């Protein structure tokens, strides 16, 4: 049974919450941070609920700092009265796992408790971060570019990483939606947990639900008991690419996960709790979604990140081109005429097409014994390049 430390200033509220939670959790209660420090050992709590009767920002931040210092491994859920709208953001930036209103229903509170998990032991594939947030510039290694639009994208990624809300990433094919999702995960408190990616358009509709939610033995002919992607990603992040390809049945189940934090395997009689941060992506414009449940779409787009196409940030092309050469281990220089040709193209395939074009040009330059990529080595593939002058116009 999970162990909860309830640190609540209001005595009446403390007794009510303790009675409410004792049927599912082992609860120890304290009236203040001082009382918790004086009477409770440094036990491995699974969760700490920190309740504030007032909204004094300095006092709330100090209480959070002290409780995290004494119990650093336990996630902290803060219950706040209505008041300062900036306080929840400040608490989240300083390490709170979630912030809830004191007026929220008991069922909403229990749903949050099921979602928030304490850190798990690290294994060889999932290393637990040494601090609540990793290197703040870690996403620069994934999403390169000095253009204003890319600086804005990285700023939003840093912001979104502080929260557990669902994120919808939009953008044309090849703009780096999965890289953006990995960056959000890598900068979040879930970075030591699994990150799994599923392309909803690449899995046949007949087996997509079983892949996502798992199956129980006997659910259909030949079915065996096995976990789905949601269970495997428990505690981490699940990235669903091409989310618009989900079947109506899978959409209904996904809605249940977002509403209640629960999943049900195919053929199962009961649901089980699941703590997964969901990031989805699509290359379809939001106003053109067809076949998507409106209530599901509302939840998926709690936070929206739009990635710009490469043609809107041509100033980033030289940096990206040199990065792809270094990444491929190709000791090749790029001539100015080649850079102008690359910068003057409209890139319908975006960054993915640029990577392939640069590698193809490097091979052509090596074959000609020049050693420097020139404009004549640049082959854009099946779509012809536009003149650089036309790009400038």
Secondary structure as GFF3:
##gff-version 3
##sequence-region A 1 393
A	DSSP	beta_strand	3	8	.	.	.	ID=ss1
A	DSSP	alpha_helix	11	21	.	.	.	ID=ss2
A	DSSP	beta_strand	26	30	.	.	.	ID=ss3
A	DSSP	alpha_helix	33	39	.	.	.	ID=ss4
A	DSSP	beta_strand	47	51	.	.	.	ID=ss5
A	DSSP	alpha_helix	57	70	.	.	.	ID=ss6
A	DSSP	beta_strand	75	80	.	.	.	ID=ss7
A	DSSP	alpha_helix	87	93	.	.	.	ID=ss8
A	DSSP	beta_strand	98	101	.	.	.	ID=ss9
A	DSSP	alpha_helix	106	115	.	.	.	ID=ss10
A	DSSP	three_ten_helix	138	141	.	.	.	ID=ss11
A	DSSP	alpha_helix	148	160	.	.	.	ID=ss12
A	DSSP	beta_strand	167	170	.	.	.	ID=ss13
A	DSSP	alpha_helix	177	186	.	.	.	ID=ss14
A	DSSP	beta_strand	195	199	.	.	.	ID=ss15
A	DSSP	alpha_helix	205	213	.	.	.	ID=ss16
A	DSSP	alpha_helix	229	232	.	.	.	ID=ss17
A	DSSP	beta_strand	237	241	.	.	.	ID=ss18
A	DSSP	three_ten_helix	243	245	.	.	.	ID=ss19
A	DSSP	alpha_helix	248	260	.	.	.	ID=ss20
A	DSSP	beta_strand	262	263	.	.	.	ID=ss21
A	DSSP	beta_strand	272	273	.	.	.	ID=ss22
A	DSSP	beta_strand	277	282	.	.	.	ID=ss23
A	DSSP	three_ten_helix	286	288	.	.	.	ID=ss24
A	DSSP	alpha_helix	294	300	.	.	.	ID=ss25
A	DSSP	beta_strand	303	306	.	.	.	ID=ss26
A	DSSP	three_ten_helix	310	312	.	.	.	ID=ss27
A	DSSP	three_ten_helix	314	316	.	.	.	ID=ss28
A	DSSP	alpha_helix	317	327	.	.	.	ID=ss29
A	DSSP	beta_strand	333	334	.	.	.	ID=ss30
A	DSSP	alpha_helix	336	343	.	.	.	ID=ss31
A	DSSP	alpha_helix	350	367	.	.	.	ID=ss32
A	DSSP	beta_strand	372	373	.	.	.	ID=ss33
A	DSSP	three_ten_helix	375	377	.	.	.	ID=ss34
A	DSSP	alpha_helix	388	392	.	.	.	ID=ss35
###
